[in-house]
Amino acid sequence: MVTTEPFKEIVFAGAKEVFESMVFMPIEESRDTALNPEAVTLLATITFTGRLEGCFCLCCERSCAAAVAASMLCLDSADDLGADDVVDALGEIANMVMGAVKTRIQDQFQNIEISIPSVVEGRQLASRLAEGAVKTIVTATVGKDDAAEFSLLYRSNQS
């Protein structure tokens, strides 16, 4: 049986690794941080299949996504970024975090294959659970005070 607490630690460790080495921004887990439900957010998702199947999600407000994209691209300001640049960067960050998660769990769950990232924009975006799935959520503060939510929806696939 898959438990949620180790996955929470794995998801945050993967996010922290990517943010420290590729985004060059501090990230701290925070139980007090939450996304503004009225704000426009971006939701980057990556599905995965194998002995463990599900979806990894990264959700943050557009301003946070722009700041993250600018930092990842070593720009002084997000002002020069187009909407496509922000979407592409957030998708790539989700891809890297999912890759870090996969590396951490591949000994226990072999043959995990991951999809390409998909990014959508809107308000009150959320991922839904499939039957028998578990959802692990890590909220974090990115940079000085932006909120981000990393989630892993998964279920064991023993077939």
N, C-alpha and C positions, 0 to 999 in steps of 0.2 A: 504494500500500500504506500502511496506517495503522501508525504506529510507537507504541510504548507510552511512551517517555520524555516526549515533549511532552504527552501526555495526563496523565501524573502531575503535571507542573507545572501544567497547566490545572486539574485537579481540586483541587489544594491551593490555588491562587490563588483559585478560586471559593469554597472553604470558608473561607479566611482573610477574604475580602471579606465574606461573610455573618456570620461570627462577630464581626468587628470592628464592623460597622455595624448589625446587627440583634440579635445575642445579647449583645454587650458583654462578651465573655470573650476572654482571650488564647488563641491556638491556635498551636502550633509543631509542625512536622513532626519526627518522632522515630523513628529506626530501633530504638531501645531500648524503645519502648513497645509493649505487647501487651495484648490483652484477656485476662482471666482465663477460661480455658475452662470453669471450673466455675460461673461467675457467671451470673445471669439477665441476658440482654441483650435489647435492642430492636433490631430490624432494620427500617429504613425503606427501601423500594424505590420506584423510579420507572422505568418502562420508556419507551423512546423508539423511534420509527421514522422512516424517511426514508432518505437516502443512507447514513447511519450508523444502525445499529439496535442496541439492547441494553438494558442496565439500569444505573442508578446506585443504589448502596447506601450507607447510613450505618448503622453498627453501633456500639453502645456499651452499657455496663452500665447497668442501671436507675438507679443512683445518679447517674451522669453525665447521663443523659437528664433526670432530675428537676432537677438543678442547672442544666442548660442551659435547660430550660423556665422555671424561676423567673427566671433572668437575663433571658431574652427578654421575659418579662412584667413585668419590673422589680419583682419581689417580693424581699423580704429573705430569705425562706426557702422551701424547697420543701414545707414541712410542710402548707401550705394547698392544695396541688395534689392533685387526684384523679388516678386512673390515666388517665382519658380525657384530662385536660388535658395530661399528659406525652406521651401517644401523639399527640395533635393537634399539639402543639408540635414534636415530633421529625419528624412528617410534613411540617409546614410548612417546617422548616429544610432537610430533604432537597429539597423542592420549590424553595426559593430557591437552594440550591447547584447543583442541576441547571439552573436558569435561568441562573445565572452561567456554568456550563460551556457551555450552549447559545450564549450570547452570544459566548463566546470562539471557538467553532468554526463558527458559522453561515456565515461567508464561504467556508469550505472544504467544508462539508456543509450545503447548503441544505435547506429543507423538513423540518426535524426537528420532529416532533410528540411531545409528552410526555404521559404519563398522569397521573392523580391519584396521590398517594402511597398506599402500603399499608404498614402497620406491624404486625409480629408480635413476640411476646415468647416467649422460651424459652432453652434452653441450647444451646451449640455450633451456633448458627445460621450458615449460610453460603449464599451464592448459587452457583448452578451455571452452568457454561459450556455454551452451545449449541455445536453443531458449527461449527468455523471461527472461534470467538470468541477474543478476547484479553482478559485481565484485568489491569487496572492497580490496584494497591492503594497507598494512602497511609495510614500510621499516624501519629497525632498525639496530642499531649498537649493536653488541653482544660482550661482553668482552671489550678489548681495542679498536679494530678497525675492527672487522669482520662484514660483512654485512649479513643480513638475510631478507627474504621477507615472510611475513605472508599474505595469501589471503583467502578470503571467496567468493565463487561463489554460488549464491543462487537464488531461485525464490519461490514465494508463491505457495503452492499446496492446493487449497481449496476443492479438491475432497474428 
